[in-house]
């Protein structure tokens, strides 16, 4: 497959989008006809619901993959709709890559660098908006090497690996600049998660086992009664925020301004080395996957408040689309295996990476999964509902050591 490559981060011109009338509301897709001058003038004074300046609203999720080469520092964005590749400014000594659904955050020896992938989703509960805009380099977050990054529509919380959290104005990031952050007073080495117009601050209190609920300015509102000892790992789901604890998971939810915490225990003794500490899931799903030691994967069904441990053998990465979809586990033998989460049995296998693979990611959306192959300089698109059928292969001119999916 031949991919079209753009050398700058101006794959979509905002000016061109405005001129072509592609700024539309909920009921229009990217194939909307250009309006007349009169209608364009009217829309300027009465903007439709869902309007976002400088962005095109689409009828489906606008998925993009951010790919980074640890060896050369190359950073590129693969548009899964158009198959175009956009090259961005290289970053030295890339050590990790994270996303909050729109922005990608490159962790380097010198700090954290922000990329706006120009693809995101806004979920209003009863309906969803999908947007696409220009891909662009935003810049570094001064003096911060991020260990955790979480966002809502107003703020982005960047928690440092050295301890402490900075809150960034989300609107300024969307405008293309990295704003000066404000410190969350008393935040330790745990994650801070914006949720329901508040902040959930972990590893708080005298025993470092408390989750505090604060307002967006960081002022303490209340401490949740249920503790979460040795907190590691977190995920935002439709039913609340999940935190990994020494004895299971803590689910924090909100109802009419009141926050509650519920423990989901493992139900059996679990060694520290077999804890779930790094959750992966499809955005919006309430089923999470996390590696358990060297040879198994945990499935956490948040809706049913239940853990399932599946013996997979040594794994490099794991993920699931949830809600009846299989667990996808990539083994160190290079084989991608799909497991029925109810029976714990293998239902499909496909060799895709060379044996001995030590690093890869599995990104999952509503119909496809993506696996990066740094050694072969490729990304594979897998139809996980069709016995792991290889749907597309994206050849690259660099090694995609790290990969995240945006547009979610």
C-alpha positions as CSV (number, residue, x, y, z in Angstrom):
1,X,0.0,0.0,0.0
2,X,1.4,3.4,-1.0
3,X,0.8,6.2,1.4
4,X,0.6,9.9,0.6
5,X,3.0,11.9,2.7
6,X,2.8,15.6,3.6
7,X,6.0,17.2,4.9
8,X,4.4,19.9,7.0
9,X,1.8,20.1,9.7
10,X,-0.7,21.9,7.4
11,X,-2.4,18.9,6.0
12,X,-5.8,20.6,6.5
13,X,-5.9,24.3,6.0
14,X,-8.4,26.0,8.4
15,X,-8.8,28.8,6.0
16,X,-9.7,26.4,3.3
17,X,-12.2,24.7,5.6
18,X,-13.9,28.0,6.3
19,X,-14.0,28.9,2.7
20,X,-15.5,25.6,1.6
21,X,-18.3,25.8,4.3
22,X,-17.2,22.6,6.1
23,X,-17.9,24.0,9.5
24,X,-21.1,22.2,10.2
25,X,-23.5,21.2,13.0
26,X,-24.6,17.8,14.3
27,X,-26.6,16.8,11.3
28,X,-24.0,17.5,8.6
29,X,-21.0,15.4,7.5
30,X,-17.8,16.3,5.7
31,X,-19.6,16.0,2.3
32,X,-21.8,19.0,3.1
33,X,-22.3,21.5,0.1
34,X,-20.8,24.9,0.4
35,X,-23.4,27.5,1.4
36,X,-24.4,30.6,-0.4
37,X,-23.0,33.9,0.7
38,X,-26.3,34.7,2.4
39,X,-26.4,31.4,4.3
40,X,-22.7,31.8,5.2
41,X,-23.4,35.2,6.6
42,X,-26.4,33.9,8.5
43,X,-24.3,31.0,10.0
44,X,-21.7,33.5,11.1
45,X,-24.3,35.3,13.3
46,X,-26.1,32.1,14.4
47,X,-23.5,29.3,14.8
48,X,-24.9,25.8,14.7
49,X,-24.8,23.5,17.7
50,X,-21.4,21.8,17.9
51,X,-19.6,24.6,15.9
52,X,-15.9,24.7,16.6
53,X,-13.9,27.5,15.0
54,X,-11.2,26.2,12.7
55,X,-12.4,22.6,12.7
56,X,-14.5,20.4,10.4
57,X,-17.3,18.4,11.9
58,X,-17.5,14.8,10.5
59,X,-20.0,12.0,10.6
60,X,-17.6,9.4,12.0
61,X,-14.6,9.2,14.3
62,X,-11.5,10.8,12.8
63,X,-8.8,8.4,13.9
64,X,-5.2,9.3,13.6
65,X,-2.1,7.4,14.9
66,X,0.9,9.3,16.4
67,X,4.1,7.4,15.8
68,X,7.5,8.2,17.3
69,X,10.9,6.7,16.5
70,X,13.1,6.3,19.7
71,X,16.2,6.0,17.5
72,X,16.0,9.0,15.2
73,X,13.5,11.1,17.1
74,X,11.1,11.2,14.2
75,X,7.5,12.1,15.0
76,X,4.7,11.6,12.5
77,X,0.9,11.4,12.4
78,X,-0.8,8.8,10.2
79,X,-4.4,9.8,9.2
80,X,-6.4,6.5,9.1
81,X,-9.1,8.1,7.0
82,X,-7.0,9.6,4.2
83,X,-3.8,7.5,4.8
84,X,-1.7,10.7,4.7
85,X,1.3,11.0,6.9
86,X,2.3,14.3,8.4
87,X,5.9,14.9,9.6
88,X,6.4,17.0,12.7
89,X,9.5,18.4,14.5
90,X,11.8,15.6,15.6
91,X,12.3,15.2,19.4
92,X,15.6,14.0,20.9
93,X,15.7,11.0,23.3
94,X,12.0,10.0,23.1
95,X,11.2,7.7,26.1
96,X,7.4,7.5,26.1
97,X,4.2,8.7,24.3
98,X,0.8,9.4,25.8
99,X,-2.5,10.9,24.6
100,X,-5.6,12.4,26.1
101,X,-7.7,11.7,23.0
102,X,-6.6,14.8,21.0
103,X,-3.1,15.8,22.1
104,X,-0.1,13.6,22.1
105,X,2.6,14.1,24.8
106,X,6.2,13.0,24.0
107,X,8.2,12.3,27.1
108,X,11.9,13.0,26.6
109,X,15.0,13.4,28.8
110,X,14.4,17.1,28.8
111,X,10.7,17.1,29.6
112,X,7.4,16.8,27.7
113,X,6.5,18.0,24.2
114,X,3.0,18.5,23.0
115,X,1.5,17.7,19.6
116,X,-2.0,18.7,18.5
117,X,-3.2,15.8,16.3
118,X,-6.3,17.8,15.2
119,X,-8.7,14.9,15.8
120,X,-11.1,14.6,18.7
121,X,-14.5,13.6,19.9
122,X,-16.9,15.5,22.1
123,X,-19.4,13.2,23.9
124,X,-22.6,15.0,25.1
125,X,-24.1,11.7,26.4
126,X,-27.1,11.5,24.1
127,X,-25.1,12.4,21.0
128,X,-21.5,12.8,19.9
129,X,-19.5,15.3,17.8
130,X,-16.4,14.2,15.7
131,X,-13.9,16.9,14.6
132,X,-10.8,17.2,12.5
133,X,-8.5,20.1,12.1
134,X,-4.9,20.9,11.2
135,X,-2.1,18.8,12.7
136,X,0.5,21.0,14.4
137,X,3.4,21.1,16.8
138,X,2.4,23.0,20.0
139,X,5.7,23.0,22.0
140,X,7.3,21.9,25.2
141,X,5.9,22.0,28.7
142,X,8.7,23.8,30.6
143,X,10.5,21.7,33.2
144,X,8.0,18.9,33.4
145,X,8.7,15.2,32.6
146,X,5.2,13.8,32.7
147,X,4.3,10.5,34.4
148,X,0.5,11.0,34.1
149,X,-1.6,13.2,31.8
150,X,-5.4,13.6,32.0
151,X,-7.7,16.2,30.5
152,X,-11.3,17.3,30.4
153,X,-12.7,20.1,28.3
154,X,-11.3,22.9,30.6
155,X,-8.0,21.7,32.0
156,X,-5.1,19.3,31.4
157,X,-3.4,17.9,34.5
158,X,0.3,17.0,33.9
159,X,1.7,15.1,36.8
160,X,5.5,14.9,37.0
161,X,7.5,11.7,37.6
162,X,9.4,13.8,40.2
163,X,6.1,14.6,42.0
164,X,3.7,17.5,41.7
165,X,1.1,18.4,39.1
166,X,0.6,21.4,36.8
167,X,-2.8,22.4,35.5
168,X,-2.8,23.8,32.0
169,X,-5.6,25.9,30.4
170,X,-7.1,23.5,27.8
171,X,-8.4,26.4,25.6
172,X,-4.9,27.8,25.2
173,X,-3.5,24.4,24.2
174,X,-6.3,24.2,21.6
175,X,-5.2,27.7,20.4
176,X,-1.7,26.3,19.7
177,X,0.3,27.5,22.7
178,X,1.5,25.8,25.9
179,X,0.3,28.1,28.8
180,X,2.0,28.7,32.1
181,X,0.7,26.0,34.4
182,X,-0.6,26.4,38.0
183,X,0.6,24.0,40.6
184,X,-1.8,21.7,42.5
185,X,-0.9,22.3,46.1
186,X,-0.2,19.2,48.1
187,X,-0.3,16.8,45.1
188,X,2.2,14.1,45.6
189,X,3.6,11.5,43.2
190,X,0.2,10.1,42.1
191,X,-2.0,11.0,39.2
192,X,-4.5,13.9,39.2
193,X,-7.5,13.3,37.0
194,X,-10.0,16.0,35.9
195,X,-13.5,14.6,36.3
196,X,-17.0,16.1,36.4
197,X,-15.6,19.7,36.8
198,X,-13.4,18.6,39.7
199,X,-10.0,17.1,40.2
200,X,-9.4,13.7,41.7
201,X,-6.0,13.8,43.5
202,X,-4.5,10.4,44.4
203,X,-1.9,9.4,46.9
204,X,-3.1,12.1,49.3
205,X,-3.5,12.1,53.1
206,X,-1.1,11.0,55.8
207,X,-1.0,7.4,54.6
208,X,-0.8,8.4,50.9
209,X,-3.8,6.1,50.4
210,X,-6.6,8.7,50.0
211,X,-8.3,10.1,46.9
212,X,-9.3,13.7,47.4
213,X,-11.9,15.6,45.4
214,X,-11.0,19.2,44.7
215,X,-12.3,22.0,42.6
216,X,-10.5,22.9,39.3
217,X,-8.4,25.5,41.2
218,X,-7.0,22.7,43.3
219,X,-8.8,23.7,46.6
220,X,-9.7,20.6,48.7
221,X,-13.4,19.8,48.8
222,X,-13.6,16.3,50.4
223,X,-11.7,13.1,51.0
224,X,-13.3,9.9,49.8
225,X,-13.8,7.3,52.6
226,X,-12.7,4.2,50.7
227,X,-8.9,4.1,50.6
228,X,-6.7,3.1,47.7
229,X,-3.3,1.9,49.0
230,X,-0.3,1.9,46.7
231,X,-2.3,3.5,43.9
232,X,-0.9,2.7,40.4
233,X,-2.8,2.9,37.2
234,X,-6.0,4.8,36.3
235,X,-8.6,4.9,33.5
236,X,-11.6,7.2,32.8
237,X,-14.8,5.2,31.8
238,X,-18.4,6.1,31.3
239,X,-19.2,4.8,34.8
240,X,-16.4,6.7,36.6
241,X,-12.7,6.8,37.1
242,X,-10.9,3.6,38.0
243,X,-7.7,3.5,40.1
244,X,-5.5,0.5,40.6
245,X,-5.0,-0.3,44.3
246,X,-3.0,-3.0,46.2
247,X,-6.2,-4.9,46.9
248,X,-8.1,-4.3,43.6
249,X,-9.6,-1.2,42.0
250,X,-11.3,1.9,43.3
251,X,-14.2,3.2,41.2
252,X,-14.9,6.9,41.7
253,X,-18.3,8.1,40.4
254,X,-20.4,11.3,40.7
255,X,-24.1,11.9,40.9
256,X,-25.6,15.4,41.1
257,X,-22.4,16.9,42.5
258,X,-21.8,14.1,45.1
259,X,-18.8,11.9,44.7
260,X,-18.6,8.3,45.8
261,X,-15.9,5.6,45.9
262,X,-16.5,1.8,45.6
263,X,-13.8,-0.8,46.0
264,X,-13.8,-3.7,43.4
265,X,-11.6,-6.3,45.2
266,X,-9.7,-9.0,43.4
267,X,-11.6,-11.5,45.5
268,X,-8.4,-13.6,46.0
269,X,-4.9,-13.0,47.2
270,X,-2.8,-11.3,44.5
271,X,1.0,-10.9,44.6
272,X,2.3,-7.4,44.2
273,X,4.0,-8.5,40.9
274,X,0.6,-9.7,39.5
275,X,-1.4,-6.5,40.3
276,X,-3.1,-4.6,37.5
277,X,-1.1,-1.3,37.3
278,X,-1.5,-0.2,33.7
279,X,-5.0,-0.2,32.2
280,X,-5.9,-0.2,28.5
281,X,-9.3,0.1,26.9
282,X,-11.3,1.5,24.1
283,X,-12.4,5.1,24.8
284,X,-15.9,5.0,26.3
285,X,-15.7,1.3,27.2
286,X,-16.2,0.0,30.7
287,X,-14.0,-3.1,30.2
288,X,-10.3,-2.7,31.0
289,X,-7.3,-4.9,30.3
290,X,-4.1,-4.9,32.3
291,X,-1.1,-7.2,32.3
292,X,-0.8,-9.5,35.3
293,X,2.8,-10.5,36.0
294,X,4.7,-12.2,33.2
295,X,2.2,-14.6,31.8
296,X,-1.4,-13.4,32.3
297,X,-3.8,-10.5,31.7
298,X,-6.5,-9.1,33.9
299,X,-9.9,-8.1,32.5
300,X,-11.9,-5.7,34.7
301,X,-15.6,-5.4,33.9
302,X,-16.5,-2.1,35.6
303,X,-20.2,-2.6,35.0
304,X,-20.3,-6.0,36.7
305,X,-17.6,-5.1,39.2
306,X,-15.7,-8.2,38.3
307,X,-12.1,-9.3,37.7
308,X,-11.1,-12.1,35.3
309,X,-7.5,-13.3,35.0
310,X,-6.7,-15.0,31.7
311,X,-3.5,-17.1,31.4
312,X,-1.9,-15.9,28.1
313,X,1.7,-16.7,28.4
314,X,4.4,-14.0,28.2
315,X,2.8,-10.8,26.7
316,X,4.1,-7.6,25.3
317,X,0.8,-5.7,25.1
318,X,-2.9,-6.3,25.7
319,X,-6.1,-4.4,25.1
320,X,-9.8,-4.9,24.5
321,X,-12.7,-3.1,22.9
322,X,-14.9,-4.4,25.7
323,X,-18.7,-5.2,25.8
324,X,-18.4,-8.7,24.4
325,X,-15.3,-8.1,22.3
326,X,-12.3,-10.4,22.7
327,X,-9.2,-9.7,24.7
328,X,-6.3,-9.0,22.4
329,X,-2.9,-10.2,23.7
330,X,0.4,-9.8,21.8
331,X,2.9,-12.4,22.9
332,X,6.7,-12.2,23.1
333,X,6.6,-14.9,20.3
334,X,5.1,-12.3,18.0
335,X,1.7,-13.9,17.9
336,X,-1.5,-11.8,18.4
337,X,-4.1,-13.9,20.1
338,X,-7.8,-13.2,20.7
339,X,-9.4,-14.7,23.8
340,X,-13.1,-15.1,24.7
341,X,-13.2,-13.3,28.0
342,X,-16.1,-15.6,29.3
343,X,-14.4,-18.9,28.6
344,X,-10.8,-17.6,28.8
345,X,-10.1,-19.7,25.6
346,X,-8.2,-18.7,22.5
347,X,-10.5,-18.1,19.6
348,X,-8.0,-16.8,17.0
349,X,-4.2,-16.4,16.5
350,X,-2.1,-14.5,14.0
351,X,1.7,-14.2,13.7
352,X,2.5,-10.6,13.0
353,X,5.7,-9.6,14.8
354,X,9.1,-11.4,14.9
355,X,9.8,-13.6,17.8
356,X,11.4,-11.9,20.8
357,X,9.5,-8.7,20.4
358,X,9.9,-6.6,23.6
359,X,8.0,-3.5,22.8
360,X,4.7,-2.8,21.0
361,X,1.3,-1.3,21.5
362,X,-2.2,-2.4,20.7
363,X,-4.6,0.5,20.1
364,X,-8.3,-0.4,19.8
365,X,-11.3,1.5,18.4
366,X,-14.9,0.4,17.6
367,X,-14.0,-1.9,14.7
368,X,-10.2,-2.2,14.3
369,X,-7.1,-2.7,16.3
370,X,-3.6,-1.3,15.4
371,X,-0.2,-2.9,16.2
372,X,3.1,-1.2,15.6
373,X,6.0,-3.2,14.3
374,X,9.2,-1.1,14.8
375,X,11.6,-3.8,13.4
376,X,9.6,-4.1,10.1
377,X,8.8,-0.3,10.0
378,X,5.1,-1.0,9.7
379,X,1.7,-0.6,11.4
380,X,-0.9,-3.3,11.0
381,X,-4.7,-2.8,11.1
382,X,-6.5,-5.8,12.4
383,X,-10.2,-6.6,12.2
384,X,-10.7,-8.2,15.6
385,X,-14.3,-9.3,14.8
386,X,-13.1,-11.4,11.8
387,X,-10.7,-13.8,13.3
388,X,-7.9,-11.2,13.4
389,X,-8.0,-10.6,9.7
390,X,-5.2,-8.3,8.4
391,X,-7.3,-5.4,7.0
392,X,-4.5,-3.0,6.0
393,X,-0.7,-2.7,6.3
394,X,1.0,0.7,6.5
395,X,4.6,0.7,5.4
396,X,6.7,3.5,6.9
397,X,10.2,5.0,6.3
398,X,11.0,5.1,10.1
399,X,10.7,2.7,13.1
400,X,7.4,3.3,15.0
401,X,8.7,2.5,18.5
402,X,5.8,4.3,20.2
403,X,2.2,4.6,19.0
404,X,-1.0,6.1,20.3
405,X,-4.4,6.7,18.7
406,X,-6.3,10.0,18.8
407,X,-9.7,11.2,17.6
408,X,-11.4,9.6,20.6
